[in-house]
Amino acid sequence: MNEHEREQAFLAQARRVLDASAAELDPATRTRLKAARAAALAARGPRLSWWLPIGGLATAAGAALLAWTLLLSPVQPAPGLEHLDLLTAADNLEFYSDLEFYTWLAEEADAG
């Protein structure tokens, strides 16, 4: 039996004991307890339901600001990744080792 099951069993047993003890109360005591409960619920005042729209607006504003910042900020490439296309290319790497020769050859063809 895991912790959650033990807690549920405890709560069920506590509910049974409390229900049994409430059933043994005389009608006058039950009536006074119901009246006290109603008075306590009435005295607590309105719930803070106005916080829900304010929290929703604040969350939406924060999300909009975050999206605006992320979408409009310029993307800078990570440093040191200038030659990533060379490293990940499926081409023959010998071509890149002779790149200076091919550059010279192209310049000679243009000059001549």
C-alpha positions in Angstrom: 0.0 0.0 0.0 1.6 3.3 -1.1 1.4 6.6 0.7 -1.5 7.9 -1.4 -3.6 4.7 -0.6 -2.8 5.0 3.1 -3.9 8.6 3.1 -7.2 7.8 1.3 -7.9 5.0 3.7 -7.2 7.3 6.7 -9.5 10.0 5.3 -12.3 7.5 4.6 -12.0 6.1 8.2 -12.0 9.7 9.6 -15.1 10.5 7.6 -16.9 7.4 8.8 -16.1 8.2 12.5 -17.2 11.8 12.1 -20.4 10.9 10.3 -21.2 8.3 13.0 -20.6 10.8 15.8 -22.7 13.4 14.0 -25.5 10.9 13.7 -25.5 10.4 17.4 -26.1 14.1 18.2 -29.5 15.2 19.4 -31.6 17.3 17.0 -31.2 20.5 19.0 -27.4 20.3 18.8 -27.5 19.5 15.1 -29.7 22.5 14.5 -27.3 24.8 16.4 -24.3 23.4 14.5 -26.0 24.0 11.2 -26.9 27.5 12.2 -23.3 28.2 13.3 -22.0 26.8 10.1 -24.3 29.0 8.0 -23.3 32.1 10.1 -19.6 31.3 9.6 -20.0 30.9 5.9 -22.0 34.2 5.6 -19.4 36.1 7.8 -16.4 35.1 5.7 -17.5 37.6 3.0 -17.1 37.3 -0.7 -14.4 35.3 -2.2 -11.6 37.0 -4.1 -13.1 36.1 -7.4 -12.0 39.5 -8.8 -8.3 38.2 -8.7 -9.0 35.7 -11.5 -9.5 38.3 -14.3 -6.5 40.4 -13.0 -4.3 37.3 -12.9 -5.4 36.3 -16.4 -4.7 39.7 -17.8 -1.2 39.8 -16.1 -0.4 36.3 -17.5 -1.6 37.3 -21.0 0.5 40.5 -20.9 3.6 38.7 -19.7 3.2 36.1 -22.5 2.7 38.8 -25.1 5.7 40.6 -23.9 7.8 37.4 -24.0 6.6 36.6 -27.5 7.2 40.1 -28.7 10.8 40.1 -27.3 11.6 36.7 -28.7 10.1 37.3 -32.2 11.5 40.7 -32.7 15.0 40.3 -31.3 17.6 39.7 -34.0 19.0 36.1 -34.0 22.7 36.0 -33.6 24.5 32.9 -34.7 26.5 31.1 -32.1 30.2 31.9 -32.1 32.5 29.4 -33.7 30.0 28.0 -36.1 31.2 29.7 -39.2 32.4 26.5 -40.8 29.6 24.2 -39.6 28.4 23.7 -43.2 31.8 22.4 -44.1 31.9 20.0 -41.2 28.4 18.6 -41.8 28.6 18.5 -45.6 28.4 15.1 -47.3 30.8 16.3 -50.0 34.2 14.9 -50.5 36.5 16.7 -47.9 39.4 16.5 -50.2 37.7 19.2 -52.3 38.0 21.6 -49.3 41.6 20.8 -48.7 42.4 21.8 -52.3 40.2 24.9 -52.1 43.1 27.3 -52.5 44.0 25.6 -55.8 40.5 25.8 -57.1 40.3 29.5 -56.2 43.6 30.2 -58.0 42.4 28.2 -61.0 39.2 30.2 -61.2 41.1 33.5 -60.9 43.5 32.4 -63.7 40.5 31.4 -65.9 38.9 34.9 -65.3 42.2 36.7 -66.0 43.1 34.9 -69.1 
